[in-house]
C-alpha cells in the first residue's frame, strides 16, 4: 500500500520521499535526465517570482527523483522564502549528504545554520566550501561571516581580505562586512573609514547603513548614529530593522517613550515584530515599570524565534556531555593525571567564568582597565581544544575520555601541546598588550570545562561570577542567545541548563585542585572597591583606582551587555526578578535547589 503520509518537516513531500528516504536506494543521476524539462520549468517560475508554480513543479520532480540535486536546492530556497526553515534544512542536508562537494548546497546550509545560531556546525560546512572552491570569493565571504559571528574576528578578517584579493575590484558589501568585523575587534576608526567608503559607493545597501549606525551607537556616537538612520530612512522608508536601530539609540539617550512609540508604530502599521524587536520592546517596557507587558514581549519573542526556525534546547547533547565530564573528572583519576607547567615567557589567562548574563562582562571591563591585564573577551580556544583533542592526542576517543591518552608514554607531553595551542591562538589574536602579564578569557560557560582548564593552567586564576539564579535566567530569557546548547529558547530550558551547569560546578569544586574565587554580582554592586581589591589581590596584581571607573574603558565589549558596561555601576539589575516573580514560577521550581545552596532568598517586589 502506498504511503501518502506527508513529511513532518513541512516540505510538502511524502515522508517516504523526504526525511524517511533511504538514500542507498536512489537511482543514479543519469536516470533523471528525462525530468530536465520539468526542472527548467520550475526554475523559470522561480525566476519570474511565481513561488507557488515553482514549488509545485519542484515537488513533481522530487516525487519522481527525490535525490535530484538541483531540485533539492531549488525547493530548499523556496521553503526558506516561505518561512519553512525546518523543511529547508532537511532538504539541504539531503543534498549535502548526497554530494558533499556541492558548493551551493553547502553554502545555503551554512547560511541557514548561521541564522539559527548553530555556529559550530555552520563553521564545519563553511570550511568545506573553501576546501571545495578555494578560489571562489563567496567561500571566503561565508567563512568571514561565520568566524566573525563566532567571536573569532581576527581569522574572519583574513577571509574577508581574501574576498577582496580574489575579486580585485570595488566590493562595497565586502567593505561593510569587513567593517563590522573590525568593529568586533574594537578597531572602530578603521571600521568607520570602511563604512564611509562603502556608503559612498552606489548602489545604496540597506545592511551597510544599518551596520554603520549600529557601530556608531556602540561607540556612543549617538547623534551620528541618528544622522545615518535619517539618511537610511530616506533611502529605505519604513524598514523595520532601521526603526529598531533608531529605537535602540533613543533608549540609550533615555528617550524610552519615543523608542517605544517607534516599535508600536511598526506593529500598528501591520508589521510583525521579530524576536530582536520584541526583546528590545520588552526592555523598554521594563525601564518604564511595565513588567507584565515586558515579560509578554520576552515570551512572544521566544515563541516567534522558534517559529522562524531557531533551534530548541539540545537537552540530550548537553546532558550527555555533563554526565561524561562528571564521570571522567573524579578526584581519583585526577590524582593520576599530569598537569601542564606554566609558560613563564608569555602572558597568562585569567578565566572569568559564569553563566551568560551573570555579570562576567562587568568584571572583564573592570579588570581590563588595569595596565597589567589585557582584555581577551570571549575566547573560543578552550572549546576548540575539546574538538581537536582526539586528533592532537592521537586518540580514538572523544573529549573528555581522550585525556586518558596522557598515560601513554608517547603522549606524556600532550597537555603542554594543548596549552601551547591555546597560548599561540591568544598571541595570534593580538590581545596581548605591553607590560601586561595577564589577559582575560570570559567565554560564557567555560566553567563547563573547568576540569580541562585545571589541567592546562593549574595556576590560572578562575574568577567565578555568581548572581541570583532567577536574575540570570530572566536576563537570558530577555535576550537572544545561543550559548549553552540553545538553552535560552524557553524559560524552563534556560533554568534546566543553569541547574545542569550548577551541579557540574559543584562536582568540580569537590574533585579539582584549582585557584578558584567566587564573586557575587550583588556584592560587586554594593561594595565595588572591596570586591575589586579582592579580585586583583587574587590575581596577583596591585590595586589600581582606575578599575573603579570601568565605564571609562573605551574598548568595545562584544556582548549583549555592551551598553550597560558603558554606564556607571548601578543596582538596577540587582534582584531584577522581583516584579517578574509570578511569571518565573516554572523556572523557580527548577532553580530552587541552587537558590538555597547559594544562600539567596526569593522575595517579591
Number of C-alpha atoms within 10 A of each C-alpha: 3 5 9 11 11 15 17 14 18 17 25 17 21 20 18 17 22 25 17 10 15 10 14 7 8 14 13 10 11 7 11 15 10 9 15 13 11 15 23 15 15 27 22 14 19 21 11 11 11 13 17 14 17 23 24 14 21 27 22 17 23 22 15 12 20 24 26 24 21 19 27 26 25 22 28 29 23 22 22 19 12 12 14 19 25 21 26 29 23 18 29 26 20 23 26 21 14 16 14 16 16 19 21 17 27 27 21 22 25 28 20 21 22 21 16 20 23 21 20 15 13 26 22 13 26 29 18 21 26 19 13 16 15 15 14 16 19 21 26 27 24 27 28 30 23 29 22 22 16 20 20 20 23 18 16 26 25 15 23 26 18 21 24 19 11 15 13 9 9 11 14 23 17 19 24 26 26 28 29 27 27 22 25 22 24 17 15 21 12 13 24 19 13 22 25 17 13 25 19 11 13 8 9 16 17 16 15 23 25 20 21 26 28 25 23 20 22 21 19 17 14 21 15 14 24 20 12 20 23 16 12 22 16 9 14 16 12 14 14 19 16 24 21 23 22 26 26 23 26 21 19 17 13 13 14 21 15 14 24 22 12 19 22 14 12 18 12 10 9 8 14 13 21 16 23 19 23 26 25 25 28 27 24 24 20 17 15 13 12 14 19 15 15 23 24 14 23 26 21 16 27 25 15 17 18 15 14 18 21 23 21 17 21 15 16 9 10 17 14 10 14 17 12 13 22 17 13 18 20 16 14 10 12 17 13 10 14 15 21 20 14 15 13 8 7 14 20 23 24 24 26 26 28 27 27 24 23 24 25 27 27 22 25 25 27 22 26 22 23 21 17 18 27 27 25 22 25 20 22 19 19 20 16 13 18 17 14 14 22 19 13 15 23 14 17 10 15 14 19 21 17 18 21 16 19 19 14 11 8 11 18 16 16 23 23 19 16 21 20 15 16 19 18 13 14 21 14 11 16 11 15 21 16 9 11 17 18 26 24 25 25 27 25 22 18 22 23 23 18 24 25 23 21 21 22 24 25 19 20 19 23 25 22 23 23 20 24 23 25 26 20 24 30 24 19 25 26 24 22 21 18 20 17 20 21 23 26 28 26 19 22 22 22 25 26 19 25 23 18 17 20 20 16 20 18 10 18 23 14 11 18 19 16 19 15 17 17 13 22 17 23 18 14 19 16 14 10 16 15 11 17 21 18 15 20 17 12 16 19 11 16 12 16 15 13 15 23 18 15 23 20 16 17 13 18 21 24 17 15 15 14 17 17 16 22 22 12 12 17 10 13 9 15 16 20 18 23 16 17 18 18 12 17 20 14 13 21 20 11 18 23 17 13 18 17 11 8 14 8 14 11 15 10 11 10
